[in-house]
Amino acid sequence: MCGIAGIWNRRDGAPAERSTLAAMAGALRHRGPDAFGYYVDGALGLSHARLSIIDLVAGSQPMGNDDGSVWLTYNGEIYNYLELRERLEALGWVFRTHSDTEVLLRAYEQWPDDFLEHLNGNFAFGLWDARLQRLLLARDRMGIRPLFWSERDGSLLFASEIKALLAAGVDPRFDPRGLDQVFVAWTTVAPQTVVQGVFELPPGHLMVVRSEGEPVVRSYWDLPPPPPREQRLCDPERAAEELRALLEDSVRLRLRADVTVGAYLSGGLDSTIATALVREVTDTPLETYSIVFSDAEYDESAEQRQAVAALGTEHFQVEVDYETIARAFEQVVLMADKPILRTAPVPLFLLSGLVRQRSRKVVLTGEGADELFGGYDIFKETKIRAWWGRRPESRMRPLLLRKLYPFAPGASQRAAAFFEAFYREGIDDPEDLGFSHRPTWRNGLKNRGFFSARLREALADHDVPAGIVQRFAPALAARDPLARAEYLEARVFLAGHLLASQGDRMSLGHSVEGRYPFLDHRLVEWSSRLDPRLKLRGLQEKWILRQAHEDLLPESLLQRHKRPYIAPNTRTFREGFGRRLAEELLSEENVLREGLFDPGRIARLRRKALSPAPLGERETMALIGVLSTHSLARSWRGWQPEPVADEDFPLRRLSAEEKKA
């Protein structure tokens, strides 16, 4: 796993400057500390920071083809690179390395118009074709690896993280629309980012840049819609068999590395199944890693111990308390490249630190199963609300919603009424393309009340929910309500938050690559064919996933109800270092300096947050959101990447041996 960056001075043709490429590589050092390099072709420059995982000796980048007409800077893994290499060798291609980077390069030369269709992996790359004078930027199907770009004074810049663009001179000014998306939907939705003039290449998209004209962005893959009802896979026995085979193969491919591979083990169903399958396909010793919270309300260590005992792994834990979260908070926000509304990314950052302390570079993780197999409560809520919408006068449907949450039945009548009103939002229109997420979005929209008058004025014509629905309307229209909910979760929350703020940026903050067996595109495509009743049977989530692996896990783990991963939020900032940080970031002086939030509302939020009084869900979101926004603004002002030393930043050229090959 690596950091990539590049420049193309398209307007004036000025030579790409080595110093700028070095600054961008320095900003990505955490993604790739093992080696650095750059390539320049006149006005075009590519930069690379390498985390060596496959072919540790000969896989240096940027990498060129035999005659130096095509050059590649690449971040990711092509898991089927061995199979692709065999196919390409049969077609006459000769390889000089054992890296997947060269396989990607050869695949482009062999199939220049559709080479992406042959790749099974997670990736982001910049590919320069001097013969055609074009630059290709591409991102993997599910959005596991990031890719950002910007245009400045006629130059196009791209990089794995926004920080590298800032190192190249991009002005870190907040984009009001990006902030609005974060506070309403928890994340920006590509191509939108929180920085003005900076854009994110969406998952499954390719961008073609030529010397003249606007860059052209097109989709090369999307989550397929469910087939007609009569063509769906309904046989449980067949479905379980096919799922097991696909997931086993996905795990097998993701164990390919020239370094030791470990696994995250939260104690939940998904990571436990992924780890169990590792034990099925290999007999090598396996290390697993987990988070232990000092606060029992968040801790799952009992379940983790049970999983470790069942799987026989060598297990390591990172212990997390309020003080630990508070002290890592600002570093995590800087890594995330955007504000966050929960502290949940912080323990995951600390967990990757534990992995790195163990001298490991690669871990398997269980993300993606919830989106594919109906694992989230929002899918159950959508199912119940759709039923409720067909009979809005029913008193039974709201009771089913309360059944999802043990705390609701014992709540006061007032709280129960609020609970019912919350989920009643939009139930009279189950054909609404955003039906599943209306309650969540409505709650997020209330965060706008914390914005300053200037920011609210700038957002007068901005409707986040409408924009999301419009962005994905064609795909949503081809789906039923449950499939729409799955699509929105995959394309908004998974790609924008779980794989970014809690995934890629947190693991690579400590130079650790996360691999996601459940997000193999073959498995994603296969899951779309499933009858919904095999995913969500009644109100039991991930039914077919449990059936397919019932021989691998103890019944107690197999049937465990999903427990969302959460971390301490408000209490983190009520004492010690966290309190001092909150007082500083929420001070009237700081609020006025940044000009993004309403001083009066923030003063009241600050008093309540620092008192013993409990904060509601929306207030908690606002608190962490304001803290992280102000933290990011402060970090950007004072941030300087560690430079790459001249002797560590070589110009990549083809050697005589490479040219001969």
C-alpha positions, 0 to 999 in steps of 0.5 A, spaced: 500 500 500 502 506 498 501 514 497 501 516 490 501 524 487 502 527 480 502 534 477 501 536 469 502 543 467 497 543 462 496 550 460 504 553 460 507 546 459 512 548 465 517 542 467 514 539 473 518 541 479 522 535 483 521 539 489 513 539 489 513 532 487 518 531 493 513 535 498 507 531 496 511 524 497 513 527 504 505 529 505 504 521 504 510 518 508 505 515 513 502 511 507 509 509 504 515 509 508 519 504 505 521 508 499 520 514 495 521 516 487 519 520 482 518 520 474 518 527 470 516 527 462 516 535 461 510 538 464 508 531 467 510 529 473 509 522 478 510 521 485 510 515 489 511 513 497 511 506 497 509 501 502 512 494 500 508 488 500 509 484 494 516 483 491 519 487 496 526 488 492 523 490 485 517 493 485 519 500 486 515 506 483 513 510 478 514 504 474 515 504 466 514 499 460 519 497 456 520 503 452 518 508 457 512 510 453 507 508 459 508 510 466 504 508 473 504 510 480 499 506 483 496 505 490 493 498 492 493 491 491 491 487 484 489 480 488 488 476 482 495 478 479 498 471 479 492 469 474 493 475 470 500 474 469 499 467 467 494 470 461 499 475 459 505 471 459 501 466 454 499 472 450 507 473 449 508 478 455 515 478 458 515 480 466 522 483 469 519 483 476 514 479 481 510 485 482 502 486 481 504 493 479 507 490 473 501 486 471 497 492 472 502 496 467 502 490 462 494 489 463 493 496 460 498 495 454 494 489 452 487 491 453 488 499 453 480 500 453 477 495 458 483 493 462 480 495 469 474 490 468 480 484 468 482 487 475 480 484 482 483 488 487 483 495 491 486 500 487 487 508 485 493 510 480 495 515 475 497 512 469 501 516 464 501 514 456 506 519 452 504 516 446 497 518 447 499 524 451 493 522 456 493 521 463 488 516 466 486 516 474 482 510 476 479 508 483 477 501 485 469 499 484 468 500 492 472 506 493 477 502 498 483 506 496 482 514 495 484 519 490 483 526 490 484 531 484 484 539 483 486 544 478 490 550 479 493 555 475 492 551 469 495 545 472 492 538 474 494 535 481 492 529 484 494 525 490 492 519 495 490 524 500 488 532 500 494 533 505 498 532 499 495 537 495 495 542 500 503 541 500 503 542 493 500 549 494 492 548 494 489 553 499 485 549 505 479 553 505 473 549 507 467 548 502 460 550 505 457 544 501 462 539 503 461 541 511 454 541 510 454 534 507 458 532 513 454 534 518 447 532 515 450 525 512 456 524 516 460 524 510 462 528 503 459 524 497 464 524 491 466 528 488 464 533 493 470 534 499 470 539 504 476 543 501 474 548 495 476 546 488 478 539 491 474 533 488 474 526 489 474 521 484 468 517 485 468 509 486 468 505 480 470 511 476 475 513 471 478 520 469 481 521 462 485 527 462 488 530 455 493 536 454 487 540 452 479 540 454 476 538 460 477 532 464 472 527 462 470 522 468 466 516 467 463 510 471 466 503 469 462 499 474 457 500 479 453 495 484 448 491 480 441 492 481 437 486 483 435 481 477 427 480 476 424 476 482 423 470 478 431 470 477 433 471 484 437 466 488 432 463 493 434 456 494 438 457 501 442 450 500 445 453 494 446 460 496 450 458 502 454 453 498 456 459 493 457 464 498 462 459 502 466 458 496 466 465 494 468 468 500 473 462 501 476 464 495 476 472 496 480 470 503 485 466 499 486 471 494 487 477 500 492 472 503 497 474 498 503 478 500 510 477 501 509 479 508 505 476 514 498 478 514 494 478 520 486 480 522 482 484 526 478 480 531 472 485 534 468 479 536 462 480 532 460 475 526 463 478 520 471 479 523 470 472 526 468 469 520 473 472 516 478 470 521 475 463 521 476 462 513 483 464 514 484 458 518 481 454 513 485 456 507 492 456 511 495 452 516 500 458 518 500 461 525 495 467 525 495 474 529 489 477 531 488 484 534 482 488 537 480 494 541 479 493 549 475 499 552 476 501 559 468 503 559 464 497 560 459 500 556 463 500 549 467 494 551 467 487 547 473 483 550 468 478 553 466 476 546 473 477 543 476 472 548 471 467 546 472 468 538 480 467 540 479 461 544 474 458 538 479 460 533 486 459 536 489 465 534 495 469 537 491 475 540 493 482 541 489 488 544 490 495 545 487 498 551 483 505 550 480 510 555 477 517 555 484 520 555 487 516 550 482 518 545 482 525 547 490 525 546 489 522 539 483 526 537 487 531 533 492 527 529 486 522 527 482 528 524 488 531 520 489 523 518 481 523 516 482 529 511 475 531 513 471 533 520 468 527 523 461 526 527 464 521 532 470 519 536 469 512 533 475 513 528 480 514 534 480 507 537 481 504 530 487 509 529 490 506 535 489 499 533 493 500 527 498 503 531 498 496 535 499 492 528 505 496 526 508 495 533 508 488 532 512 489 525 506 487 521 503 491 515 497 487 512 490 486 516 484 482 514 478 486 516 470 484 516 467 491 513 462 490 507 458 484 510 453 489 513 452 492 506 451 486 502 447 482 507 442 486 511 446 487 517 444 494 519 438 496 523 437 501 518 435 495 513 430 493 518 427 500 520 426 500 512 422 494 512 418 495 518 417 503 515 415 500 508 410 495 512 407 501 516 407 506 510 402 501 507 397 501 513 399 508 517 394 507 522 397 501 525 399 501 532 403 494 531 408 496 526 411 502 531 411 496 536 416 492 531 421 498 531 421 499 538 423 491 538 429 493 535 432 497 541 431 494 548 431 501 551 425 503 547 420 499 551 422 501 558 422 509 556 417 514 558 411 515 554 414 522 552 420 518 549 416 513 546 412 518 542 418 521 540 421 515 538 415 513 534 415 520 530 422 520 528 421 513 524 414 516 522 418 521 517 416 519 510 412 513 511 407 515 507 411 515 500 415 508 500 417 509 493 421 515 495 428 514 492 431 516 499 425 513 503 430 509 508 434 515 510 429 520 511 429 520 518 437 520 519 437 526 514 432 529 518 436 529 524 442 531 521 439 537 517 438 540 524 445 540 525 445 546 521 442 550 526 449 550 529 452 554 523 454 561 523 449 566 519 454 567 514 455 559 512 447 558 512 447 564 507 452 560 503 447 554 503 441 557 502 440 553 496 443 547 498 439 541 500 443 535 502 438 529 501 435 532 495 443 532 492 444 525 494 438 522 491 439 526 485 446 524 484 444 516 485 437 517 482 438 512 476 441 507 480 436 507 486 430 507 481 432 500 479 431 498 486 426 496 491 426 500 498 431 495 501 435 494 495 435 502 495 437 502 502 443 497 501 445 502 495 445 508 499 449 505 505 454 502 500 455 509 496 455 514 501 456 511 508 461 505 506 465 509 501 465 516 504 466 514 512 467 507 514 472 505 508 475 512 509 475 516 516 475 509 519 478 505 514 484 507 509 486 513 513 486 510 520 490 504 518 495 507 513 496 513 518 500 507 521 503 504 515 498 498 515 494 496 509 487 493 510 484 488 506 476 487 505 474 480 503 467 481 503 468 487 498 471 482 493 467 485 487 465 478 485 461 477 492 458 484 491 455 482 484 453 475 487 449 478 493 445 482 488 442 476 486 440 474 493 432 473 495 432 479 500 429 474 505 435 470 505 439 476 507 434 479 512 429 473 515 424 476 519 428 481 523 434 477 523 440 480 519 445 476 515 441 470 515 445 466 509 452 468 512 450 465 518 447 459 515 454 458 510 458 458 516 455 454 521 460 449 522 466 454 523 463 458 529 460 456 536 453 457 536 453 463 541 458 467 536 454 465 530 447 467 533 450 473 536 446 480 535 449 485 531 452 490 536 454 497 532 461 499 533 461 505 537 466 509 542 466 514 548 464 521 545 462 526 550 465 523 556 472 524 552 471 531 553 469 532 560 475 531 564 483 531 563 486 533 556 480 532 553 476 537 557 482 542 556 482 541 548 474 542 548 475 548 552 480 551 547 477 549 540 470 551 543 472 558 546 469 564 543 475 567 540 476 560 536 469 560 534 469 567 532 476 566 528 473 560 524 467 564 523 463 557 521 459 556 527 454 560 531 457 563 537 451 563 541 449 556 540 456 553 541 457 557 547 451 553 550 453 547 547 460 548 550 457 549 557 452 543 557 458 538 554 462 540 559 457 539 565 455 532 567 448 533 563 447 528 558 447 530 551 442 528 546 444 524 539 444 530 535 448 535 540 453 529 540 454 529 533 454 537 533 459 537 539 464 532 535 463 535 528 465 542 531 471 540 535 473 536 529 472 542 524 476 547 528 481 542 529 482 541 522 482 548 521 488 549 526 492 543 523 492 545 516 494 552 518 500 549 522 501 543 518 508 542 515 509 535 512 516 532 513 520 533 507 523 527 503 531 527 503 534 528 496 538 522 497 531 518 498 527 521 492 530 518 486 528 519 479 526 513 476 529 511 469 529 505 465 535 501 466 539 498 460 537 491 463 529 493 463 530 496 456 533 490 453 527 486 456 
